[in-house]
Amino acid sequence: MNEQQNSEVTTFLPVLQKGIWLFGISAWIFGLTDRSIALFADGYLSAIDIVQLFTASFFFISWLFLNPYAIARTPKNTQAKNSNIKI
């Protein structure tokens, strides 16, 4: 029974991670759109508005680098693959 629970958890966690990541992308796009509309709505560009937009853009780009499927391409996995090679 314990192996079945472990199997279910290991199949569910990547789906949950991907779902949270995709929800975050849509939330950041909404936030950037909202900031952009607020920035150009009054016709006056202030330094604070521009800094807020650049900060939100920076966090959005950082969120994109947290892709859960990028973990599969880490050097740790390639090291394990190369450890089977006999010298």
PDB file of N, CA, C and O in Angstrom:
ATOM      1  N   MET A   1       0.813  -1.194   0.000  1.00  0.00           N
ATOM      2  CA  MET A   1       0.000   0.000   0.000  1.00  0.00           C
ATOM      3  C   MET A   1       0.859   1.263   0.000  1.00  0.00           C
ATOM      4  O   MET A   1       0.502   2.262  -0.624  1.00  0.00           O
ATOM      5  N   ASN A   2       1.978   1.214   0.693  1.00  0.00           N
ATOM      6  CA  ASN A   2       2.859   2.372   0.779  1.00  0.00           C
ATOM      7  C   ASN A   2       3.489   2.691  -0.577  1.00  0.00           C
ATOM      8  O   ASN A   2       3.654   3.860  -0.925  1.00  0.00           O
ATOM      9  N   GLU A   3       3.840   1.662  -1.338  1.00  0.00           N
ATOM     10  CA  GLU A   3       4.421   1.891  -2.665  1.00  0.00           C
ATOM     11  C   GLU A   3       3.415   2.557  -3.598  1.00  0.00           C
ATOM     12  O   GLU A   3       3.778   3.403  -4.415  1.00  0.00           O
ATOM     13  N   GLN A   4       2.144   2.164  -3.470  1.00  0.00           N
ATOM     14  CA  GLN A   4       1.110   2.763  -4.309  1.00  0.00           C
ATOM     15  C   GLN A   4       0.928   4.236  -3.964  1.00  0.00           C
ATOM     16  O   GLN A   4       0.749   5.060  -4.860  1.00  0.00           O
ATOM     17  N   GLN A   5       0.971   4.578  -2.683  1.00  0.00           N
ATOM     18  CA  GLN A   5       0.847   5.975  -2.274  1.00  0.00           C
ATOM     19  C   GLN A   5       2.033   6.784  -2.767  1.00  0.00           C
ATOM     20  O   GLN A   5       1.863   7.912  -3.231  1.00  0.00           O
ATOM     21  N   ASN A   6       3.240   6.222  -2.674  1.00  0.00           N
ATOM     22  CA  ASN A   6       4.426   6.914  -3.179  1.00  0.00           C
ATOM     23  C   ASN A   6       4.336   7.136  -4.676  1.00  0.00           C
ATOM     24  O   ASN A   6       4.733   8.186  -5.181  1.00  0.00           O
ATOM     25  N   SER A   7       3.810   6.142  -5.387  1.00  0.00           N
ATOM     26  CA  SER A   7       3.660   6.259  -6.831  1.00  0.00           C
ATOM     27  C   SER A   7       2.660   7.357  -7.185  1.00  0.00           C
ATOM     28  O   SER A   7       2.877   8.119  -8.127  1.00  0.00           O
ATOM     29  N   GLU A   8       1.563   7.437  -6.427  1.00  0.00           N
ATOM     30  CA  GLU A   8       0.566   8.469  -6.685  1.00  0.00           C
ATOM     31  C   GLU A   8       1.122   9.858  -6.404  1.00  0.00           C
ATOM     32  O   GLU A   8       0.850  10.806  -7.141  1.00  0.00           O
ATOM     33  N   VAL A   9       1.900   9.970  -5.338  1.00  0.00           N
ATOM     34  CA  VAL A   9       2.485  11.265  -4.986  1.00  0.00           C
ATOM     35  C   VAL A   9       3.503  11.686  -6.037  1.00  0.00           C
ATOM     36  O   VAL A   9       3.540  12.852  -6.432  1.00  0.00           O
ATOM     37  N   THR A  10       4.323  10.757  -6.491  1.00  0.00           N
ATOM     38  CA  THR A  10       5.341  11.115  -7.480  1.00  0.00           C
ATOM     39  C   THR A  10       4.734  11.464  -8.835  1.00  0.00           C
ATOM     40  O   THR A  10       5.353  12.188  -9.615  1.00  0.00           O
ATOM     41  N   THR A  11       3.554  10.970  -9.126  1.00  0.00           N
ATOM     42  CA  THR A  11       2.904  11.363 -10.385  1.00  0.00           C
ATOM     43  C   THR A  11       2.095  12.643 -10.218  1.00  0.00           C
ATOM     44  O   THR A  11       1.876  13.360 -11.194  1.00  0.00           O
ATOM     45  N   PHE A  12       1.645  12.945  -8.995  1.00  0.00           N
ATOM     46  CA  PHE A  12       0.828  14.134  -8.774  1.00  0.00           C
ATOM     47  C   PHE A  12       1.662  15.403  -8.617  1.00  0.00           C
ATOM     48  O   PHE A  12       1.257  16.464  -9.092  1.00  0.00           O
ATOM     49  N   LEU A  13       2.801  15.316  -7.971  1.00  0.00           N
ATOM     50  CA  LEU A  13       3.604  16.513  -7.698  1.00  0.00           C
ATOM     51  C   LEU A  13       4.055  17.265  -8.943  1.00  0.00           C
ATOM     52  O   LEU A  13       3.960  18.492  -8.954  1.00  0.00           O
ATOM     53  N   PRO A  14       4.540  16.606  -9.988  1.00  0.00           N
ATOM     54  CA  PRO A  14       4.902  17.374 -11.192  1.00  0.00           C
ATOM     55  C   PRO A  14       3.705  18.075 -11.835  1.00  0.00           C
ATOM     56  O   PRO A  14       3.846  19.173 -12.373  1.00  0.00           O
ATOM     57  N   VAL A  15       2.540  17.451 -11.781  1.00  0.00           N
ATOM     58  CA  VAL A  15       1.333  18.079 -12.339  1.00  0.00           C
ATOM     59  C   VAL A  15       0.974  19.312 -11.513  1.00  0.00           C
ATOM     60  O   VAL A  15       0.605  20.348 -12.067  1.00  0.00           O
ATOM     61  N   LEU A  16       1.082  19.200 -10.193  1.00  0.00           N
ATOM     62  CA  LEU A  16       0.797  20.338  -9.321  1.00  0.00           C
ATOM     63  C   LEU A  16       1.788  21.472  -9.550  1.00  0.00           C
ATOM     64  O   LEU A  16       1.395  22.636  -9.614  1.00  0.00           O
ATOM     65  N   GLN A  17       3.063  21.139  -9.674  1.00  0.00           N
ATOM     66  CA  GLN A  17       4.082  22.167  -9.922  1.00  0.00           C
ATOM     67  C   GLN A  17       3.824  22.894 -11.235  1.00  0.00           C
ATOM     68  O   GLN A  17       3.899  24.121 -11.296  1.00  0.00           O
ATOM     69  N   LYS A  18       3.526  22.147 -12.271  1.00  0.00           N
ATOM     70  CA  LYS A  18       3.264  22.761 -13.574  1.00  0.00           C
ATOM     71  C   LYS A  18       2.013  23.626 -13.525  1.00  0.00           C
ATOM     72  O   LYS A  18       1.977  24.691 -14.140  1.00  0.00           O
ATOM     73  N   GLY A  19       0.986  23.184 -12.801  1.00  0.00           N
ATOM     74  CA  GLY A  19      -0.234  23.969 -12.686  1.00  0.00           C
ATOM     75  C   GLY A  19      -0.002  25.281 -11.954  1.00  0.00           C
ATOM     76  O   GLY A  19      -0.503  26.324 -12.373  1.00  0.00           O
ATOM     77  N   ILE A  20       0.752  25.237 -10.868  1.00  0.00           N
ATOM     78  CA  ILE A  20       1.070  26.457 -10.126  1.00  0.00           C
ATOM     79  C   ILE A  20       1.900  27.396 -10.995  1.00  0.00           C
ATOM     80  O   ILE A  20       1.680  28.608 -10.993  1.00  0.00           O
ATOM     81  N   TRP A  21       2.852  26.839 -11.735  1.00  0.00           N
ATOM     82  CA  TRP A  21       3.700  27.659 -12.594  1.00  0.00           C
ATOM     83  C   TRP A  21       2.868  28.343 -13.692  1.00  0.00           C
ATOM     84  O   TRP A  21       3.058  29.527 -13.970  1.00  0.00           O
ATOM     85  N   LEU A  22       1.964  27.607 -14.301  1.00  0.00           N
ATOM     86  CA  LEU A  22       1.118  28.195 -15.354  1.00  0.00           C
ATOM     87  C   LEU A  22       0.166  29.241 -14.786  1.00  0.00           C
ATOM     88  O   LEU A  22      -0.080  30.263 -15.426  1.00  0.00           O
ATOM     89  N   PHE A  23      -0.372  28.999 -13.591  1.00  0.00           N
ATOM     90  CA  PHE A  23      -1.222  29.997 -12.941  1.00  0.00           C
ATOM     91  C   PHE A  23      -0.418  31.262 -12.644  1.00  0.00           C
ATOM     92  O   PHE A  23      -0.922  32.373 -12.800  1.00  0.00           O
ATOM     93  N   GLY A  24       0.826  31.091 -12.218  1.00  0.00           N
ATOM     94  CA  GLY A  24       1.685  32.242 -11.948  1.00  0.00           C
ATOM     95  C   GLY A  24       1.957  33.051 -13.195  1.00  0.00           C
ATOM     96  O   GLY A  24       1.993  34.280 -13.140  1.00  0.00           O
ATOM     97  N   ILE A  25       2.148  32.385 -14.316  1.00  0.00           N
ATOM     98  CA  ILE A  25       2.375  33.103 -15.576  1.00  0.00           C
ATOM     99  C   ILE A  25       1.165  33.966 -15.921  1.00  0.00           C
ATOM    100  O   ILE A  25       1.312  35.133 -16.284  1.00  0.00           O
ATOM    101  N   SER A  26      -0.030  33.388 -15.806  1.00  0.00           N
ATOM    102  CA  SER A  26      -1.224  34.178 -16.125  1.00  0.00           C
ATOM    103  C   SER A  26      -1.400  35.332 -15.141  1.00  0.00           C
ATOM    104  O   SER A  26      -1.839  36.413 -15.534  1.00  0.00           O
ATOM    105  N   ALA A  27      -1.063  35.120 -13.872  1.00  0.00           N
ATOM    106  CA  ALA A  27      -1.173  36.192 -12.883  1.00  0.00           C
ATOM    107  C   ALA A  27      -0.174  37.313 -13.177  1.00  0.00           C
ATOM    108  O   ALA A  27      -0.516  38.490 -13.064  1.00  0.00           O
ATOM    109  N   TRP A  28       1.054  36.959 -13.551  1.00  0.00           N
ATOM    110  CA  TRP A  28       2.054  37.988 -13.866  1.00  0.00           C
ATOM    111  C   TRP A  28       1.689  38.758 -15.127  1.00  0.00           C
ATOM    112  O   TRP A  28       1.892  39.970 -15.199  1.00  0.00           O
ATOM    113  N   ILE A  29       1.149  38.059 -16.120  1.00  0.00           N
ATOM    114  CA  ILE A  29       0.726  38.757 -17.343  1.00  0.00           C
ATOM    115  C   ILE A  29      -0.409  39.728 -17.027  1.00  0.00           C
ATOM    116  O   ILE A  29      -0.429  40.850 -17.533  1.00  0.00           O
ATOM    117  N   PHE A  30      -1.355  39.295 -16.189  1.00  0.00           N
ATOM    118  CA  PHE A  30      -2.426  40.192 -15.779  1.00  0.00           C
ATOM    119  C   PHE A  30      -1.862  41.396 -15.031  1.00  0.00           C
ATOM    120  O   PHE A  30      -2.284  42.527 -15.274  1.00  0.00           O
ATOM    121  N   GLY A  31      -0.913  41.165 -14.126  1.00  0.00           N
ATOM    122  CA  GLY A  31      -0.316  42.261 -13.367  1.00  0.00           C
ATOM    123  C   GLY A  31       0.442  43.231 -14.247  1.00  0.00           C
ATOM    124  O   GLY A  31       0.346  44.444 -14.064  1.00  0.00           O
ATOM    125  N   LEU A  32       1.192  42.711 -15.195  1.00  0.00           N
ATOM    126  CA  LEU A  32       1.922  43.583 -16.120  1.00  0.00           C
ATOM    127  C   LEU A  32       0.970  44.395 -16.998  1.00  0.00           C
ATOM    128  O   LEU A  32       1.205  45.574 -17.263  1.00  0.00           O
ATOM    129  N   THR A  33      -0.101  43.750 -17.441  1.00  0.00           N
ATOM    130  CA  THR A  33      -1.093  44.468 -18.247  1.00  0.00           C
ATOM    131  C   THR A  33      -1.759  45.570 -17.434  1.00  0.00           C
ATOM    132  O   THR A  33      -1.965  46.679 -17.926  1.00  0.00           O
ATOM    133  N   ASP A  34      -2.091  45.256 -16.189  1.00  0.00           N
ATOM    134  CA  ASP A  34      -2.712  46.244 -15.305  1.00  0.00           C
ATOM    135  C   ASP A  34      -1.779  47.426 -15.059  1.00  0.00           C
ATOM    136  O   ASP A  34      -2.208  48.579 -15.108  1.00  0.00           O
ATOM    137  N   ARG A  35      -0.510  47.143 -14.796  1.00  0.00           N
ATOM    138  CA  ARG A  35       0.469  48.212 -14.571  1.00  0.00           C
ATOM    139  C   ARG A  35       0.657  49.048 -15.834  1.00  0.00           C
ATOM    140  O   ARG A  35       0.787  50.270 -15.758  1.00  0.00           O
ATOM    141  N   SER A  36       0.671  48.396 -16.987  1.00  0.00           N
ATOM    142  CA  SER A  36       0.853  49.130 -18.242  1.00  0.00           C
ATOM    143  C   SER A  36      -0.326  50.044 -18.526  1.00  0.00           C
ATOM    144  O   SER A  36      -0.145  51.184 -18.954  1.00  0.00           O
ATOM    145  N   ILE A  37      -1.531  49.549 -18.289  1.00  0.00           N
ATOM    146  CA  ILE A  37      -2.715  50.383 -18.502  1.00  0.00           C
ATOM    147  C   ILE A  37      -2.709  51.557 -17.533  1.00  0.00           C
ATOM    148  O   ILE A  37      -3.013  52.686 -17.919  1.00  0.00           O
ATOM    149  N   ALA A  38      -2.364  51.294 -16.273  1.00  0.00           N
ATOM    150  CA  ALA A  38      -2.318  52.372 -15.283  1.00  0.00           C
ATOM    151  C   ALA A  38      -1.221  53.383 -15.622  1.00  0.00           C
ATOM    152  O   ALA A  38      -1.364  54.575 -15.350  1.00  0.00           O
ATOM    153  N   LEU A  39      -0.150  52.913 -16.203  1.00  0.00           N
ATOM    154  CA  LEU A  39       0.967  53.791 -16.562  1.00  0.00           C
ATOM    155  C   LEU A  39       0.571  54.768 -17.665  1.00  0.00           C
ATOM    156  O   LEU A  39       0.921  55.947 -17.608  1.00  0.00           O
ATOM    157  N   PHE A  40      -0.158  54.282 -18.665  1.00  0.00           N
ATOM    158  CA  PHE A  40      -0.496  55.119 -19.808  1.00  0.00           C
ATOM    159  C   PHE A  40      -1.885  55.747 -19.728  1.00  0.00           C
ATOM    160  O   PHE A  40      -2.254  56.522 -20.611  1.00  0.00           O
ATOM    161  N   ALA A  41      -2.664  55.433 -18.692  1.00  0.00           N
ATOM    162  CA  ALA A  41      -4.042  55.922 -18.612  1.00  0.00           C
ATOM    163  C   ALA A  41      -4.113  57.426 -18.387  1.00  0.00           C
ATOM    164  O   ALA A  41      -4.943  58.106 -18.989  1.00  0.00           O
ATOM    165  N   ASP A  42      -3.253  57.945 -17.530  1.00  0.00           N
ATOM    166  CA  ASP A  42      -3.355  59.369 -17.217  1.00  0.00           C
ATOM    167  C   ASP A  42      -2.548  60.244 -18.168  1.00  0.00           C
ATOM    168  O   ASP A  42      -2.656  61.469 -18.117  1.00  0.00           O
ATOM    169  N   GLY A  43      -1.751  59.642 -19.023  1.00  0.00           N
ATOM    170  CA  GLY A  43      -0.982  60.413 -19.996  1.00  0.00           C
ATOM    171  C   GLY A  43       0.277  61.039 -19.432  1.00  0.00           C
ATOM    172  O   GLY A  43       0.967  61.784 -20.128  1.00  0.00           O
ATOM    173  N   TYR A  44       0.583  60.743 -18.174  1.00  0.00           N
ATOM    174  CA  TYR A  44       1.784  61.297 -17.555  1.00  0.00           C
ATOM    175  C   TYR A  44       2.644  60.150 -17.056  1.00  0.00           C
ATOM    176  O   TYR A  44       2.187  59.333 -16.256  1.00  0.00           O
ATOM    177  N   LEU A  45       3.880  60.082 -17.517  1.00  0.00           N
ATOM    178  CA  LEU A  45       4.796  59.027 -17.093  1.00  0.00           C
ATOM    179  C   LEU A  45       5.621  59.518 -15.904  1.00  0.00           C
ATOM    180  O   LEU A  45       6.437  60.430 -16.036  1.00  0.00           O
ATOM    181  N   SER A  46       5.403  58.913 -14.766  1.00  0.00           N
ATOM    182  CA  SER A  46       6.210  59.272 -13.604  1.00  0.00           C
ATOM    183  C   SER A  46       7.293  58.222 -13.408  1.00  0.00           C
ATOM    184  O   SER A  46       7.180  57.101 -13.905  1.00  0.00           O
ATOM    185  N   ALA A  47       8.313  58.582 -12.701  1.00  0.00           N
ATOM    186  CA  ALA A  47       9.433  57.674 -12.456  1.00  0.00           C
ATOM    187  C   ALA A  47       8.987  56.482 -11.612  1.00  0.00           C
ATOM    188  O   ALA A  47       9.465  55.366 -11.815  1.00  0.00           O
ATOM    189  N   ILE A  48       8.086  56.708 -10.679  1.00  0.00           N
ATOM    190  CA  ILE A  48       7.606  55.616  -9.820  1.00  0.00           C
ATOM    191  C   ILE A  48       6.849  54.581 -10.644  1.00  0.00           C
ATOM    192  O   ILE A  48       7.016  53.380 -10.431  1.00  0.00           O
ATOM    193  N   ASP A  49       6.025  55.027 -11.573  1.00  0.00           N
ATOM    194  CA  ASP A  49       5.280  54.090 -12.424  1.00  0.00           C
ATOM    195  C   ASP A  49       6.226  53.257 -13.283  1.00  0.00           C
ATOM    196  O   ASP A  49       6.026  52.053 -13.446  1.00  0.00           O
ATOM    197  N   ILE A  50       7.233  53.886 -13.820  1.00  0.00           N
ATOM    198  CA  ILE A  50       8.196  53.164 -14.660  1.00  0.00           C
ATOM    199  C   ILE A  50       8.981  52.158 -13.834  1.00  0.00           C
ATOM    200  O   ILE A  50       9.222  51.042 -14.295  1.00  0.00           O
ATOM    201  N   VAL A  51       9.382  52.526 -12.629  1.00  0.00           N
ATOM    202  CA  VAL A  51      10.105  51.601 -11.749  1.00  0.00           C
ATOM    203  C   VAL A  51       9.214  50.421 -11.387  1.00  0.00           C
ATOM    204  O   VAL A  51       9.685  49.284 -11.355  1.00  0.00           O
ATOM    205  N   GLN A  52       7.934  50.668 -11.113  1.00  0.00           N
ATOM    206  CA  GLN A  52       7.008  49.575 -10.812  1.00  0.00           C
ATOM    207  C   GLN A  52       6.858  48.624 -11.991  1.00  0.00           C
ATOM    208  O   GLN A  52       6.808  47.408 -11.808  1.00  0.00           O
ATOM    209  N   LEU A  53       6.785  49.170 -13.192  1.00  0.00           N
ATOM    210  CA  LEU A  53       6.659  48.328 -14.374  1.00  0.00           C
ATOM    211  C   LEU A  53       7.919  47.494 -14.599  1.00  0.00           C
ATOM    212  O   LEU A  53       7.827  46.308 -14.915  1.00  0.00           O
ATOM    213  N   PHE A  54       9.085  48.098 -14.439  1.00  0.00           N
ATOM    214  CA  PHE A  54      10.329  47.343 -14.601  1.00  0.00           C
ATOM    215  C   PHE A  54      10.497  46.291 -13.502  1.00  0.00           C
ATOM    216  O   PHE A  54      11.011  45.202 -13.760  1.00  0.00           O
ATOM    217  N   THR A  55      10.072  46.606 -12.295  1.00  0.00           N
ATOM    218  CA  THR A  55      10.151  45.626 -11.212  1.00  0.00           C
ATOM    219  C   THR A  55       9.234  44.441 -11.483  1.00  0.00           C
ATOM    220  O   THR A  55       9.638  43.291 -11.310  1.00  0.00           O
ATOM    221  N   ALA A  56       8.013  44.711 -11.902  1.00  0.00           N
ATOM    222  CA  ALA A  56       7.087  43.629 -12.231  1.00  0.00           C
ATOM    223  C   ALA A  56       7.611  42.798 -13.403  1.00  0.00           C
ATOM    224  O   ALA A  56       7.460  41.577 -13.411  1.00  0.00           O
ATOM    225  N   SER A  57       8.221  43.445 -14.384  1.00  0.00           N
ATOM    226  CA  SER A  57       8.809  42.714 -15.516  1.00  0.00           C
ATOM    227  C   SER A  57       9.953  41.829 -15.062  1.00  0.00           C
ATOM    228  O   SER A  57      10.095  40.701 -15.533  1.00  0.00           O
ATOM    229  N   PHE A  58      10.767  42.334 -14.152  1.00  0.00           N
ATOM    230  CA  PHE A  58      11.883  41.543 -13.623  1.00  0.00           C
ATOM    231  C   PHE A  58      11.372  40.301 -12.900  1.00  0.00           C
ATOM    232  O   PHE A  58      11.903  39.207 -13.092  1.00  0.00           O
ATOM    233  N   PHE A  59      10.340  40.466 -12.069  1.00  0.00           N
ATOM    234  CA  PHE A  59       9.797  39.316 -11.351  1.00  0.00           C
ATOM    235  C   PHE A  59       9.108  38.336 -12.292  1.00  0.00           C
ATOM    236  O   PHE A  59       9.139  37.130 -12.047  1.00  0.00           O
ATOM    237  N   PHE A  60       8.492  38.820 -13.353  1.00  0.00           N
ATOM    238  CA  PHE A  60       7.875  37.933 -14.334  1.00  0.00           C
ATOM    239  C   PHE A  60       8.936  37.101 -15.043  1.00  0.00           C
ATOM    240  O   PHE A  60       8.758  35.896 -15.221  1.00  0.00           O
ATOM    241  N   ILE A  61      10.019  37.718 -15.444  1.00  0.00           N
ATOM    242  CA  ILE A  61      11.102  36.983 -16.098  1.00  0.00           C
ATOM    243  C   ILE A  61      11.724  35.980 -15.131  1.00  0.00           C
ATOM    244  O   ILE A  61      12.071  34.866 -15.523  1.00  0.00           O
ATOM    245  N   SER A  62      11.863  36.377 -13.874  1.00  0.00           N
ATOM    246  CA  SER A  62      12.380  35.444 -12.863  1.00  0.00           C
ATOM    247  C   SER A  62      11.441  34.258 -12.698  1.00  0.00           C
ATOM    248  O   SER A  62      11.893  33.125 -12.533  1.00  0.00           O
ATOM    249  N   TRP A  63      10.134  34.511 -12.741  1.00  0.00           N
ATOM    250  CA  TRP A  63       9.154  33.428 -12.621  1.00  0.00           C
ATOM    251  C   TRP A  63       9.279  32.457 -13.793  1.00  0.00           C
ATOM    252  O   TRP A  63       9.109  31.251 -13.619  1.00  0.00           O
ATOM    253  N   LEU A  64       9.570  32.970 -14.969  1.00  0.00           N
ATOM    254  CA  LEU A  64       9.721  32.090 -16.130  1.00  0.00           C
ATOM    255  C   LEU A  64      10.899  31.134 -15.969  1.00  0.00           C
ATOM    256  O   LEU A  64      10.861  30.011 -16.473  1.00  0.00           O
ATOM    257  N   PHE A  65      11.938  31.572 -15.275  1.00  0.00           N
ATOM    258  CA  PHE A  65      13.096  30.711 -15.051  1.00  0.00           C
ATOM    259  C   PHE A  65      12.836  29.633 -14.004  1.00  0.00           C
ATOM    260  O   PHE A  65      13.659  28.732 -13.841  1.00  0.00           O
ATOM    261  N   LEU A  66      11.718  29.701 -13.295  1.00  0.00           N
ATOM    262  CA  LEU A  66      11.360  28.685 -12.312  1.00  0.00           C
ATOM    263  C   LEU A  66      10.547  27.550 -12.929  1.00  0.00           C
ATOM    264  O   LEU A  66       9.802  26.865 -12.228  1.00  0.00           O
ATOM    265  N   ASN A  67      10.686  27.354 -14.214  1.00  0.00           N
ATOM    266  CA  ASN A  67       9.974  26.306 -14.931  1.00  0.00           C
ATOM    267  C   ASN A  67      10.250  24.949 -14.281  1.00  0.00           C
ATOM    268  O   ASN A  67      11.410  24.553 -14.174  1.00  0.00           O
ATOM    269  N   PRO A  68       9.203  24.218 -13.840  1.00  0.00           N
ATOM    270  CA  PRO A  68       9.439  22.939 -13.177  1.00  0.00           C
ATOM    271  C   PRO A  68      10.016  21.877 -14.103  1.00  0.00           C
ATOM    272  O   PRO A  68      10.628  20.924 -13.622  1.00  0.00           O
ATOM    273  N   TYR A  69       9.844  22.006 -15.395  1.00  0.00           N
ATOM    274  CA  TYR A  69      10.402  21.012 -16.308  1.00  0.00           C
ATOM    275  C   TYR A  69      11.861  21.292 -16.645  1.00  0.00           C
ATOM    276  O   TYR A  69      12.503  20.469 -17.298  1.00  0.00           O
ATOM    277  N   ALA A  70      12.393  22.414 -16.225  1.00  0.00           N
ATOM    278  CA  ALA A  70      13.807  22.691 -16.428  1.00  0.00           C
ATOM    279  C   ALA A  70      14.661  21.856 -15.485  1.00  0.00           C
ATOM    280  O   ALA A  70      15.860  21.700 -15.715  1.00  0.00           O
ATOM    281  N   ILE A  71      14.062  21.317 -14.426  1.00  0.00           N
ATOM    282  CA  ILE A  71      14.788  20.492 -13.465  1.00  0.00           C
ATOM    283  C   ILE A  71      15.273  19.206 -14.129  1.00  0.00           C
ATOM    284  O   ILE A  71      16.320  18.679 -13.754  1.00  0.00           O
ATOM    285  N   ALA A  72      14.539  18.702 -15.092  1.00  0.00           N
ATOM    286  CA  ALA A  72      14.904  17.462 -15.770  1.00  0.00           C
ATOM    287  C   ALA A  72      16.184  17.610 -16.586  1.00  0.00           C
ATOM    288  O   ALA A  72      16.793  16.606 -16.957  1.00  0.00           O
ATOM    289  N   ARG A  73      16.602  18.841 -16.872  1.00  0.00           N
ATOM    290  CA  ARG A  73      17.787  19.056 -17.697  1.00  0.00           C
ATOM    291  C   ARG A  73      18.985  19.535 -16.878  1.00  0.00           C
ATOM    292  O   ARG A  73      19.891  20.166 -17.422  1.00  0.00           O
ATOM    293  N   THR A  74      18.998  19.241 -15.574  1.00  0.00           N
ATOM    294  CA  THR A  74      20.092  19.690 -14.732  1.00  0.00           C
ATOM    295  C   THR A  74      21.338  18.857 -14.975  1.00  0.00           C
ATOM    296  O   THR A  74      21.228  17.722 -15.439  1.00  0.00           O
ATOM    297  N   PRO A  75      22.519  19.382 -14.677  1.00  0.00           N
ATOM    298  CA  PRO A  75      23.754  18.606 -14.850  1.00  0.00           C
ATOM    299  C   PRO A  75      23.798  17.361 -13.978  1.00  0.00           C
ATOM    300  O   PRO A  75      24.506  16.409 -14.304  1.00  0.00           O
ATOM    301  N   LYS A  76      23.049  17.349 -12.868  1.00  0.00           N
ATOM    302  CA  LYS A  76      23.016  16.191 -11.993  1.00  0.00           C
ATOM    303  C   LYS A  76      22.518  14.958 -12.743  1.00  0.00           C
ATOM    304  O   LYS A  76      23.059  13.866 -12.571  1.00  0.00           O
ATOM    305  N   ASN A  77      21.491  15.128 -13.573  1.00  0.00           N
ATOM    306  CA  ASN A  77      20.961  14.011 -14.339  1.00  0.00           C
ATOM    307  C   ASN A  77      21.924  13.579 -15.443  1.00  0.00           C
ATOM    308  O   ASN A  77      22.017  12.391 -15.754  1.00  0.00           O
ATOM    309  N   THR A  78      22.629  14.520 -16.027  1.00  0.00           N
ATOM    310  CA  THR A  78      23.595  14.139 -17.053  1.00  0.00           C
ATOM    311  C   THR A  78      24.799  13.458 -16.419  1.00  0.00           C
ATOM    312  O   THR A  78      25.435  12.615 -17.051  1.00  0.00           O
ATOM    313  N   GLN A  79      25.117  13.813 -15.184  1.00  0.00           N
ATOM    314  CA  GLN A  79      26.199  13.143 -14.474  1.00  0.00           C
ATOM    315  C   GLN A  79      25.839  11.692 -14.234  1.00  0.00           C
ATOM    316  O   GLN A  79      26.684  10.812 -14.401  1.00  0.00           O
ATOM    317  N   ALA A  80      24.608  11.425 -13.846  1.00  0.00           N
ATOM    318  CA  ALA A  80      24.171  10.057 -13.602  1.00  0.00           C
ATOM    319  C   ALA A  80      24.216   9.245 -14.891  1.00  0.00           C
ATOM    320  O   ALA A  80      24.527   8.054 -14.865  1.00  0.00           O
ATOM    321  N   LYS A  81      23.911   9.878 -16.007  1.00  0.00           N
ATOM    322  CA  LYS A  81      23.957   9.205 -17.291  1.00  0.00           C
ATOM    323  C   LYS A  81      25.413   8.860 -17.657  1.00  0.00           C
ATOM    324  O   LYS A  81      25.697   7.775 -18.164  1.00  0.00           O
ATOM    325  N   ASN A  82      26.313   9.793 -17.391  1.00  0.00           N
ATOM    326  CA  ASN A  82      27.708   9.576 -17.734  1.00  0.00           C
ATOM    327  C   ASN A  82      28.418   8.628 -16.766  1.00  0.00           C
ATOM    328  O   ASN A  82      29.501   8.139 -17.084  1.00  0.00           O
ATOM    329  N   SER A  83      27.838   8.356 -15.594  1.00  0.00           N
ATOM    330  CA  SER A  83      28.494   7.470 -14.644  1.00  0.00           C
ATOM    331  C   SER A  83      28.433   6.023 -15.100  1.00  0.00           C
ATOM    332  O   SER A  83      29.165   5.188 -14.569  1.00  0.00           O
ATOM    333  N   ASN A  84      27.585   5.699 -16.068  1.00  0.00           N
ATOM    334  CA  ASN A  84      27.505   4.339 -16.595  1.00  0.00           C
ATOM    335  C   ASN A  84      28.628   4.050 -17.582  1.00  0.00           C
ATOM    336  O   ASN A  84      28.836   2.895 -17.953  1.00  0.00           O
ATOM    337  N   ILE A  85      29.342   5.061 -18.006  1.00  0.00           N
ATOM    338  CA  ILE A  85      30.429   4.871 -18.957  1.00  0.00           C
ATOM    339  C   ILE A  85      31.642   4.309 -18.228  1.00  0.00           C
ATOM    340  O   ILE A  85      32.085   4.862 -17.222  1.00  0.00           O
ATOM    341  N   LYS A  86      32.166   3.220 -18.737  1.00  0.00           N
ATOM    342  CA  LYS A  86      33.330   2.579 -18.124  1.00  0.00           C
ATOM    343  C   LYS A  86      34.602   3.061 -18.795  1.00  0.00           C
ATOM    344  O   LYS A  86      34.673   3.183 -20.018  1.00  0.00           O
ATOM    345  N   ILE A  87      35.590   3.327 -17.982  1.00  0.00           N
ATOM    346  CA  ILE A  87      36.868   3.836 -18.520  1.00  0.00           C
ATOM    347  C   ILE A  87      37.834   2.698 -18.684  1.00  0.00           C
ATOM    348  O   ILE A  87      38.966   2.906 -19.122  1.00  0.00           O
TER     349      ILE A  87
END
